[in-house]
Amino acid sequence: MKNKSTKVPETTIRIAEPEDADLLVKLGRACFYEAFSKQTAPQDMEAHLQKAFDVDEIKGQLNDDQALFLIAQTDSGAAGYAYLYPGNPPECVTTPNPIQLVRFYLRNDYYGRNVGNTLMSACLETVRLKGYQSVWLSTWELNHRANAFYKKWEFEIAGEAKFTVGRDVQNDFIFVRTI
């Protein structure tokens, strides 16, 4: 059994650059797999990983002036990342000037070690400085750990949406928070 360190690593947050595309693909696939592989059929997981973490798609996102990627770095390397984008929110998001937290991913080894808090704090401060007034996100209703984390950060459930992983249609909560 792997010995999980409880030491709080020094974490820095940096803005991703276009040359980080391969890192984001690798990190995104690893985080998603760690978080959901036990509850997802292998063929659905593989289909989702191929679709959601395509290097050309990520490169395009990195070159989009409206996209914002923040990478959480520790002395061990990249621990997670966040991707924010001001797309069209669902009708249940009625807060002013929203931006979507499209992805908020953290490697399992860093759960409970303050890295997620550091990354979330940086997300909220960065979007506040860019003039956004609220943040919304979608998360699987059965992702209890993430849902508790978002509630701790004062996000509130505003609605629900469908999310497809491969062929598996899942129910997501839409969380929203004003800044």
C-alpha positions, 0 to 999 in steps of 0.5 A: 500500500502506498504511503500517502504523505500528510505534509502540506507541500509548498504550492505555487500557482502559475498561468499555463502557457501554450507549451503546457498543452501536453502537461495539461492533457497528461494531468487532466487524464490522470486526474479524471481517471483517478477520480472516476475510474471506479464508478465508470465502465472502462469503455466509457472512461476511455471514450471520455479521456480521448474526447475531453483531453485531445491535445489539439483541443487543449492547444486551441483553448490555451491560445484563446484569449478568453480562456484561463488555465492555472496550474498548481505546482509543488516541489514534486511537479504539477499537482492539478489545474483549473480551466476557466472560460466565460461561455454561455451559462445555463439558465439557472445561473442568474448571477451577474457577469459569470465565468465557468470553472470548466475544470478543477482537477487535483491529483489524489495524492494532494487531496487534503493537503491544502493544494486545492484550497490554494488553487481555488483561492487563486481562481477566485482572485484571478477572476475577480481581478479580471472583472467577473462577478460570479463563478459557476461550475458543473459537478457530478451529483455522486462526487461527494468529496468535490461537492463538499469542497465547493460548498466549503468555498460557498458555492451553492447549488443553482440547478442540474444538468446532464453530463455524458462520460462515453455513453453514460449520461450522468446527473450534475449539480450546477454550483454558483458563487458570487465574488 
